[in-house]
């Protein structure tokens, strides 16, 4: 299991918290958005991605299964987020190059 604090604020290259519309850019919401951007492979995967997104957007500390982490890795890479955001998310999820 991978432990993640979903309330972490993503930061810019200077280490300053990123804000969008004056709201913090939090890990949980960004991960949930990554999951919602992709086109689902099938009904089972669509429901699993949606349910995981709902869990992530609530924030707080969470433990993710290896399957959930793999799903998130794929969603992050397929998302429209740039390297600044994707890189931080993958590091937080302890992705190994």
C-alpha positions, 0 to 999 in steps of 0.5 A: 500500500502507498500512503498519500496526503491528498491535501498537499499543495503542488508547487511551482519551480520556486517551491511556491504553492500553485493556486488556481482561481485563488484556490490551492492546487491539491494533490487529491483534486489533481489526481481525480482530474487526471482520472476523469480526463481519459476515455474509459476502456470499458464499463468496469474501468470507467466505474473503477476510475470514477469511484477512485476519483470520488475517493481522492477528491475528499482529501486527507491521508489515504492508502492506495493499493498497487492497482490504484497506483498503477491506474493513477500512473497511467492516468497522469501520463495520459493527462493534459497536465505538464511535466511540472505537475505530472512529475510531482504527482509521480514522485508523490506516488513513488514512481520509479523511472 
